[in-house]
Amino acid sequence: MPLATLNTAVLITSSITMVLAWASCKMGSLPRFRLWMGATIALAFVFLVVKYFEYSHKFHLGHTPAHDNFYAVYFTMTGLHGLHIVGGIIVNSYLLGPGTKLWAKDREHFTNRVENAGLYWHFVDLVWIFLFPSLYLL
């Protein structure tokens, strides 16, 4: 429960940093965009590292997907969520790295890409907000 609560705070914070990355684009500041997008990506990695420790603890206790239906659902849902986090890391890393070439050519188009990535990221966070009480507050 404490690790899942920490992860909830991490993801909510990452939604804030994602908005700040988009807002930085809207205000015309690529350096600030890089700062906030880097923070978003770092928080995503924090989520995955915390999830690794949580999974390790459950495996150590013998709570695997084969243990019972709850853990089968738990690992399926949180595992799929983790894959979506990885997808967000890939897209956001592209926008932070080679994707910034578009900034010099067409700032509005680049900003729209960041906004779309942000919508995806917020949806992934929203899914966690529903998973958290469903899986941890039973």
Wavefront OBJ file of the C-alpha trace (Angstrom):
o trace
v 0.000 0.000 0.000
v 2.716 2.616 0.816
v 4.532 1.970 -2.487
v 1.302 2.213 -4.467
v 0.464 5.478 -2.703
v 3.932 6.798 -3.536
v 3.437 5.782 -7.157
v 0.102 7.592 -7.238
v 1.803 10.783 -6.065
v 4.594 10.267 -8.613
v 2.127 9.939 -11.499
v 0.033 12.917 -10.418
v 3.213 14.973 -10.206
v 4.238 13.749 -13.664
v 0.939 15.025 -15.048
v 1.782 18.440 -13.639
v 5.255 18.404 -15.190
v 3.720 17.329 -18.520
v 1.396 20.339 -18.457
v 4.348 22.570 -17.612
v 6.268 21.142 -20.597
v 3.350 21.944 -22.895
v 2.885 25.396 -21.354
v 6.597 26.080 -21.902
v 6.108 25.354 -25.601
v 3.117 27.680 -25.707
v 5.232 30.409 -24.113
v 8.055 29.814 -26.612
v 10.672 28.433 -24.224
v 12.418 25.317 -25.497
v 14.834 25.198 -22.511
v 11.917 25.149 -20.057
v 10.165 22.520 -22.192
v 13.273 20.365 -21.940
v 13.392 20.817 -18.172
v 9.764 19.831 -17.616
v 9.699 17.030 -20.185
v 12.885 15.629 -18.637
v 11.185 15.746 -15.250
v 8.142 13.937 -16.672
v 10.337 11.177 -18.096
v 12.321 10.905 -14.845
v 9.102 10.549 -12.838
v 7.934 7.832 -15.226
v 11.143 5.930 -14.505
v 10.599 6.453 -10.774
v 7.156 4.858 -11.171
v 8.680 1.828 -12.907
v 11.449 1.441 -10.315
v 8.923 1.569 -7.468
v 6.762 -0.961 -9.331
v 9.837 -3.218 -9.665
v 10.340 -3.198 -5.880
v 6.640 -3.809 -5.329
v 6.645 -6.758 -7.751
v 9.840 -8.152 -6.194
v 8.263 -8.096 -2.750
v 5.117 -9.830 -3.991
v 7.156 -12.523 -5.796
v 9.247 -13.023 -2.657
v 6.030 -13.699 -0.727
v 4.910 -16.187 -3.367
v 2.192 -13.923 -4.709
v 2.437 -14.619 -8.425
v -0.251 -14.580 -11.109
v -0.705 -18.310 -10.478
v -1.369 -17.710 -6.756
v -5.032 -16.772 -7.203
v -7.411 -14.794 -9.413
v -6.734 -11.509 -7.623
v -3.011 -11.655 -8.378
v -3.685 -12.775 -11.949
v -5.816 -9.659 -12.446
v -3.421 -7.490 -10.421
v -0.345 -8.411 -12.461
v -2.245 -8.194 -15.759
v -3.668 -4.749 -15.071
v -0.560 -3.229 -13.486
v 1.684 -4.885 -16.078
v -0.337 -3.468 -18.958
v -0.295 -0.095 -17.250
v 3.489 -0.359 -16.952
v 3.750 -1.072 -20.683
v 1.751 2.074 -21.373
v 4.149 3.994 -19.121
v 7.036 2.634 -21.217
v 5.205 3.779 -24.370
v 4.876 7.255 -22.885
v 8.572 7.287 -22.011
v 9.436 6.422 -25.611
v 7.210 9.127 -27.116
v 8.238 11.779 -24.598
v 11.920 10.900 -25.041
v 11.542 11.317 -28.781
v 9.946 14.733 -28.249
v 12.748 15.666 -25.860
v 15.480 14.468 -28.225
v 15.273 14.237 -32.013
v 11.698 15.517 -32.095
v 12.842 18.999 -31.071
v 14.161 19.542 -34.620
v 10.565 20.400 -35.493
v 10.729 23.296 -33.006
v 13.001 25.253 -35.364
v 10.758 24.590 -38.376
v 7.223 24.807 -36.982
v 6.760 25.612 -33.290
v 2.988 25.261 -33.413
v 3.172 21.778 -34.928
v 5.739 20.742 -32.321
v 3.566 22.172 -29.531
v 0.587 20.222 -30.863
v 2.635 17.028 -30.752
v 3.543 17.754 -27.141
v -0.121 18.406 -26.374
v -1.150 15.074 -27.924
v 1.544 13.247 -25.984
v 0.255 15.021 -22.883
v -3.297 13.820 -23.519
v -1.991 10.262 -23.746
v 0.027 10.754 -20.561
v -2.948 12.138 -18.650
v -5.067 9.190 -19.777
v -2.417 6.743 -18.533
v -2.376 8.592 -15.198
v -6.166 8.565 -15.033
v -6.184 4.807 -15.560
v -3.837 4.479 -12.563
v -6.160 6.610 -10.452
v -8.878 4.014 -11.125
v -6.548 1.027 -10.705
v -5.189 2.222 -7.367
v -8.424 1.970 -5.341
v -9.584 -1.076 -7.285
v -6.454 -3.105 -6.550
v -5.073 -1.670 -3.320
v -8.066 -0.551 -1.252
v -9.989 -3.831 -1.283
l 1 2 3 4 5 6 7 8 9 10 11 12 13 14 15 16 17 18 19 20 21 22 23 24 25 26 27 28 29 30 31 32 33 34 35 36 37 38 39 40 41 42 43 44 45 46 47 48 49 50 51 52 53 54 55 56 57 58 59 60 61 62 63 64 65 66 67 68 69 70 71 72 73 74 75 76 77 78 79 80 81 82 83 84 85 86 87 88 89 90 91 92 93 94 95 96 97 98 99 100 101 102 103 104 105 106 107 108 109 110 111 112 113 114 115 116 117 118 119 120 121 122 123 124 125 126 127 128 129 130 131 132 133 134 135 136 137 138
